[in-house]
Amino acid sequence: PGGSLGRRLLTTVYELMHSGDDIPKVLEESHSSDVIREISKKRLGVTLVTDQTGKLKGLVTDGDLRRIVEKGKDISQMKASSMMVKNPQTITKETLAAKAVQIMEEHSITSLIVTNQGEIEGIIHLHDILKAGVV
């Protein structure tokens, strides 16, 4: 149970996810500077985008920002709602961390939003899973 096989078979997303104030979040009307600040501050390369009630609307990654700039768009006047990816991948906290890695690999992403019936509970990053020795 204490070895690598045990970690792979027993470690859940809940044990490794970021929660509470550690979740990078901005409102959908937030300006690009706030989006960049939140991504940098929380150091996960991503921020969730929510409405006033805290309902998940999308997410913005540092890669999304780079792609917008590469297209020649001026992000200085953009709001989070116009930069975000809608319907991001989510997972539940009870899911095994090994399954989270599989989902990340399938979708070529490095983070999953942890939800429970649509409510945001946390976020898990691939580096969290690697540090825990799950893979």
C-alpha positions as a Markdown table, in Angstrom:
| # | Residue | x | y | z |
|---|---|---|---|---|
| 1 | Pro | 0.0 | 0.0 | 0.0 |
| 2 | Gly | 2.9 | 2.4 | 0.7 |
| 3 | Gly | 4.6 | 1.8 | -2.6 |
| 4 | Ser | 4.1 | 3.3 | -6.1 |
| 5 | Leu | 1.4 | 0.7 | -6.9 |
| 6 | Gly | -0.5 | 1.6 | -3.7 |
| 7 | Arg | -0.2 | 5.4 | -4.5 |
| 8 | Arg | -1.5 | 4.7 | -8.0 |
| 9 | Leu | -4.5 | 2.6 | -6.8 |
| 10 | Leu | -5.4 | 4.6 | -3.7 |
| 11 | Thr | -4.6 | 8.3 | -4.1 |
| 12 | Thr | -7.7 | 10.4 | -4.9 |
| 13 | Val | -7.9 | 13.9 | -6.5 |
| 14 | Tyr | -9.2 | 15.2 | -3.2 |
| 15 | Glu | -5.8 | 14.4 | -1.5 |
| 16 | Leu | -3.9 | 16.4 | -4.1 |
| 17 | Met | -6.2 | 19.2 | -5.2 |
| 18 | His | -5.8 | 23.0 | -4.4 |
| 19 | Ser | -8.9 | 24.3 | -2.7 |
| 20 | Gly | -10.2 | 27.5 | -1.0 |
| 21 | Asp | -8.1 | 30.6 | -1.5 |
| 22 | Asp | -5.5 | 28.5 | -3.5 |
| 23 | Ile | -8.0 | 28.2 | -6.4 |
| 24 | Pro | -7.1 | 30.7 | -9.1 |
| 25 | Lys | -10.4 | 32.6 | -9.9 |
| 26 | Val | -11.5 | 35.7 | -11.6 |
| 27 | Leu | -14.9 | 37.1 | -12.5 |
| 28 | Glu | -16.0 | 37.0 | -16.2 |
| 29 | Glu | -15.9 | 40.8 | -16.4 |
| 30 | Ser | -12.3 | 41.0 | -15.0 |
| 31 | His | -9.8 | 42.7 | -17.2 |
| 32 | Ser | -6.9 | 40.9 | -18.8 |
| 33 | Ser | -4.4 | 42.4 | -16.3 |
| 34 | Asp | -6.4 | 40.8 | -13.5 |
| 35 | Val | -6.4 | 37.5 | -15.3 |
| 36 | Ile | -2.6 | 37.6 | -15.8 |
| 37 | Arg | -2.1 | 38.6 | -12.2 |
| 38 | Glu | -4.2 | 35.7 | -10.9 |
| 39 | Ile | -2.4 | 33.2 | -13.1 |
| 40 | Ser | 0.9 | 34.5 | -11.9 |
| 41 | Lys | 0.0 | 34.7 | -8.3 |
| 42 | Lys | -1.5 | 31.2 | -7.9 |
| 43 | Arg | 1.3 | 29.6 | -10.1 |
| 44 | Leu | -0.8 | 26.9 | -11.8 |
| 45 | Gly | -0.7 | 28.4 | -15.3 |
| 46 | Val | -4.5 | 28.8 | -15.3 |
| 47 | Thr | -7.4 | 30.7 | -13.7 |
| 48 | Leu | -11.0 | 29.8 | -13.5 |
| 49 | Val | -13.6 | 32.3 | -14.7 |
| 50 | Thr | -16.8 | 32.6 | -12.7 |
| 51 | Asp | -19.9 | 34.7 | -12.6 |
| 52 | Gln | -20.9 | 36.8 | -9.6 |
| 53 | Thr | -22.5 | 33.8 | -7.9 |
| 54 | Gly | -19.3 | 31.7 | -8.2 |
| 55 | Lys | -20.7 | 29.5 | -11.0 |
| 56 | Leu | -18.0 | 28.2 | -13.4 |
| 57 | Lys | -18.1 | 29.8 | -16.8 |
| 58 | Gly | -14.8 | 28.8 | -18.2 |
| 59 | Leu | -11.0 | 29.0 | -17.8 |
| 60 | Val | -8.0 | 30.9 | -19.2 |
| 61 | Thr | -4.6 | 29.3 | -19.4 |
| 62 | Asp | -1.3 | 31.0 | -20.0 |
| 63 | Gly | -1.3 | 29.2 | -23.3 |
| 64 | Asp | -4.6 | 30.7 | -24.2 |
| 65 | Leu | -3.1 | 34.2 | -23.6 |
| 66 | Arg | -0.1 | 33.4 | -25.8 |
| 67 | Arg | -2.4 | 32.2 | -28.7 |
| 68 | Ile | -4.5 | 35.3 | -28.5 |
| 69 | Val | -1.3 | 37.5 | -28.7 |
| 70 | Glu | 0.1 | 35.3 | -31.5 |
| 71 | Lys | -3.1 | 36.1 | -33.5 |
| 72 | Gly | -2.2 | 39.8 | -33.3 |
| 73 | Lys | -5.0 | 40.7 | -30.9 |
| 74 | Asp | -4.6 | 43.3 | -28.3 |
| 75 | Ile | -5.4 | 41.7 | -24.9 |
| 76 | Ser | -5.0 | 44.9 | -22.9 |
| 77 | Gln | -8.7 | 45.8 | -23.5 |
| 78 | Met | -10.1 | 42.2 | -23.3 |
| 79 | Lys | -12.1 | 40.8 | -20.4 |
| 80 | Ala | -11.9 | 37.3 | -19.1 |
| 81 | Ser | -15.2 | 36.3 | -20.8 |
| 82 | Ser | -13.7 | 36.9 | -24.2 |
| 83 | Met | -10.4 | 35.0 | -23.5 |
| 84 | Met | -11.8 | 32.0 | -21.7 |
| 85 | Val | -12.4 | 28.5 | -23.0 |
| 86 | Lys | -16.0 | 27.5 | -22.2 |
| 87 | Asn | -17.0 | 24.1 | -20.9 |
| 88 | Pro | -13.6 | 23.1 | -19.5 |
| 89 | Gln | -12.8 | 19.6 | -18.4 |
| 90 | Thr | -13.9 | 18.7 | -14.8 |
| 91 | Ile | -13.5 | 15.9 | -12.4 |
| 92 | Thr | -14.8 | 14.9 | -9.0 |
| 93 | Lys | -12.7 | 14.7 | -5.8 |
| 94 | Glu | -13.4 | 11.0 | -5.4 |
| 95 | Thr | -11.8 | 10.1 | -8.7 |
| 96 | Leu | -8.4 | 8.4 | -8.5 |
| 97 | Ala | -5.5 | 10.7 | -9.4 |
| 98 | Ala | -4.3 | 8.1 | -11.9 |
| 99 | Lys | -7.6 | 8.6 | -13.8 |
| 100 | Ala | -7.0 | 12.4 | -13.7 |
| 101 | Val | -3.7 | 11.9 | -15.5 |
| 102 | Gln | -5.4 | 9.7 | -18.1 |
| 103 | Ile | -8.0 | 12.5 | -18.7 |
| 104 | Met | -5.3 | 15.1 | -18.9 |
| 105 | Glu | -3.3 | 13.0 | -21.4 |
| 106 | Glu | -6.5 | 12.4 | -23.6 |
| 107 | His | -7.2 | 16.1 | -23.8 |
| 108 | Ser | -3.6 | 17.4 | -23.8 |
| 109 | Ile | -4.2 | 19.6 | -20.7 |
| 110 | Thr | -2.4 | 20.0 | -17.4 |
| 111 | Ser | -5.2 | 21.0 | -15.1 |
| 112 | Leu | -8.7 | 19.7 | -14.2 |
| 113 | Ile | -11.3 | 21.6 | -12.3 |
| 114 | Val | -12.8 | 19.7 | -9.4 |
| 115 | Thr | -16.5 | 20.1 | -9.1 |
| 116 | Asn | -19.5 | 18.6 | -7.3 |
| 117 | Gln | -22.8 | 19.0 | -9.1 |
| 118 | Gly | -21.5 | 22.1 | -10.8 |
| 119 | Glu | -20.0 | 23.7 | -7.7 |
| 120 | Ile | -16.3 | 24.4 | -7.8 |
| 121 | Glu | -14.4 | 22.5 | -5.1 |
| 122 | Gly | -10.8 | 22.8 | -6.3 |
| 123 | Ile | -8.3 | 22.4 | -9.1 |
| 124 | Ile | -5.7 | 19.7 | -9.7 |
| 125 | His | -2.5 | 20.2 | -11.8 |
| 126 | Leu | -0.4 | 17.5 | -13.4 |
| 127 | His | 2.6 | 18.6 | -11.3 |
| 128 | Asp | 0.7 | 17.9 | -8.1 |
| 129 | Ile | 0.1 | 14.3 | -9.2 |
| 130 | Leu | 3.7 | 13.9 | -10.3 |
| 131 | Lys | 5.1 | 15.2 | -7.0 |
| 132 | Ala | 2.9 | 12.7 | -5.2 |
| 133 | Gly | 4.5 | 9.9 | -7.1 |
| 134 | Val | 1.2 | 8.6 | -8.5 |
| 135 | Val | 2.8 | 8.3 | -12.0 |
